[in-house]
Every structure is written in C-alpha cells, then in structure tokens.
Amino acid sequence: MELNYKNQRLGDEKVFDWCKNEGLAKIKRMREGALECVDFSKNDIGDVSLQAILELIVSERRRVKRLMFFGNRLRDPSSLITLLQDSVCGLGSPGGPAELHLSDNRISQGAIEKLLECLAEFKELHGAGINPPFWIRAERNGLESVGDELARFGGERGLDIVLVTRQNRDRANRKADVHLYVQ
C-alpha cells in the first residue's frame, strides 16, 4: 500500500486541500497496516505542506516505511522529527520509517543535524543500534562539502554513519545506524 502523488506539481494550496478531503478519505479507505511508501516528490511543496501531510499520517496512526519528498522546496523539514518520534508511527514501530528521500530541495546542514540528533536520541533510548540502518537521501541540497562534518556530528552523538555516494554504494552495510547520501 502506498500514497503515490509524485510529479503532479500540486503546490501548497492543493496539498492542503488534499489533506482535508481526498487524502483523509483515501487513507480511511485503505486497509489497516503500514504503508510501503508516501511519495510527494516533485510537487513544488514547502515545509508547511510536508507538515500537513505528516500530521494527516500521524492523526490516522499510519506507519510509513519510505517517505519521498525529493524535488520540492523543503528547507527545514522539522515535522519529520515529530513523525520519527511518534510512539505509534515513528522509529522502531513495525513498518515504520526507514528511509527519507529529500534530494533536490533546499535543506540546510542544520536540518540534517536535527534529523541525526533525533536518530541518536532513539538509539540512546533503546540502547542498541538502528536496525535496519536508516537511510537519508539528501543529494543536491548544497551539502556536498559538509558530508564529513555531518558524519562527525552524528558520530559524536553515538551514531555509526556511512557516507554513501553512487560511486561507493558498496560501503553501505547492515551494521551502520545511518546511511547518509549528500553528494
């Protein structure tokens, strides 16, 4: 099961309307259980639209494995942290989040650091590594030069982070907590 609205150029106003009407009805009609993917990539949406989508998902207590929001106007997607920390829909829940696709946005180093901080808090709270590893795809956000700094930031907080690129995908391993793409 998934919600696939990729490449529809909805924009913020249509996403708000979707969340109130069509989206709510669609989620209520779906059978119980986790969603494999929610994809609103290439829709010209900002942080407030992302927040509305995630609030709908959390309010309906739906877990989502893969969240895809690449090619939008996201800058500080802090509403993702609210989802990740949710006791029903968040990290560690069966079928819960394992991948964030945030490439081709305007996401800052600080926003990625907030996500890493959230993941580190989860790891510390549960006293074990994040398994399977959590994937953050954030290529083409202007973060190429700070990849090592982000890995160090996460490492200082107890995360085992592997910086992954298309050229070194073989470095990805099951023992890492986070696979981070920033190039």
Buried (B, 14 or more C-beta within 10 A) or exposed (E): BBBEBBEBEBBBEBBBEBBEEEBBEEBEEEEEEBBBBBBBBBBBBBBEBBBBBBBBBBEEEBBBBBBBBBBBBBBBBBBBBBBBBBEEBBBBBEBBBBBBBBBBBBBBBEBBBBBBBBBBBBBEEEEEBBEEBBBBBBBBBEBEEBBEBBBEBBBEBEBBBBBBEEEEEEEBEEEBBBBBBBB
